[in-house]
Amino acid sequence: MSVALPERQWLNEADPCDEIRGLAETAGACVVGELTQKRHDIQLATYIGAGKLAELQQLVQACDADVVIFDNDLSPAQARNLEKAIGVKVLDRSELILDIFATRARTAEAKLQVELAQLEYSLPRLKQMWTHLSRQKGGGIGLRGPGETQLETDRRLVSNRIRDLKHKLEEVLARKEREVKSRSEEHTVSLVGYTNAGKSQLMNTLTKAGVLVKNQLFSTLDTRTRQWHIRDWGRVLLSDTVGFIRDLPHHLVASFKATLSEARHAKLLLHVVDASSPQAEDHIRAVNSVLQELGCADKPTLLVLNKIDRITDRSQLTLLEAHHPQAIAISGLTGEGIDRLEDAVMETLAAEFADAEVVTHAGNGRVLAFLNAHAEVYRQEFHDEANEVVIRCHIPKHLLHHIAGPTVHVRFVTADGSPPVPGPTPYAAMR
């Protein structure tokens, strides 16, 4: 069941149920019927109007359906009222996505994240079943009188479990942040994009990582980082992240912050788009919305139009390139366009470098060793009278704070060879 309101248009007018159908099939359901409706406002009790509800009841009976899935988020009361009226289980979009994530979770970290998201979603939806209708009897210290309802007990247990999971995930997030920050001196690139956009296939092509590739929504939940060796450049650390989707449940975005920390700390994002999809533009907007929620909206990003080998109408690609002139068209499967992608990555990463002049004490061996290890030194002069050394080098800007301080002076060298200009201050001294 798909309902479109004025503030939320359908992605594809020709087939508004395309995405929810794919999600249902990914969850293991066999879709036997579909129903759509456009409304100016929702019915508070049942979300859809009385006429459409009667039509849905008839469709469920005719198709002998076991469950009805809404491509919208329902309130607990709406889901309960719909189940009473239809007589079968009713799921909304968020519950379906959470179920898919639960079946895809493999690592302990992913399982914690999914369980937390499910519990936060379920807490306001706990219902009083027939076994919960009676009140607990007294019979012990602190339990005299009518006692608590079973529902209140369940809510307390769920709240306690949520608190414990959040504490565990905070530890996971802290450990993940330390792990990611330990690679701050590396060139890090992260793949982001709509689910099933071909990120895993592209990672395999670039790094020979052997990541699972499947034509299925959310086939990969766990982040993987591999070395990507770019010609004429060297090593880059490439990370594959969980796919995004339109209206991704907020609980999942919050729970998967540890997994998505790779994207937040990456020097460059590769936004991978399935260029063969009729909803490519909508997918781009959906991913940009999630990136903004993660605080990555201003991060350097390259748009990658993937799966061009599957495009039958080249005008579709031409239109995408016209709307996004800086995008790189590639095929992660055949390797077409990979050279152009590597050139664009090198050009973007090179913009993070600076020509700098470093002046320090001649005996400052730690700074000299750091520059030799992390910068391209092309001139070095020793001044005996001042007992100092002047070094000209090509260095990533984000590493400058490692070397500058009270006894180290850093100035940028301009491109036209004019006298150096002072670098940004202050810097933390290298200990």
PyMOL commands that set and color helices and strands:
alter all, ss='L'
color gray80, all
select helices_A, chain A and resi 18-26+50-63+76-86+93-104+108-125+130-132+150-181+199-207+250-255+261-265+280-293+308-310+314-323+338-350+365-374+397-402
alter helices_A, ss='H'
color red, helices_A
select strands_A, chain A and resi 2-4+36-38+67-69+89-91+188-193+224-230+234-240+268-274+301-306+328-329+353-361+376-383+388-396+408-412+421-422
alter strands_A, ss='S'
color yellow, strands_A
deselect
rebuild
show_as cartoon
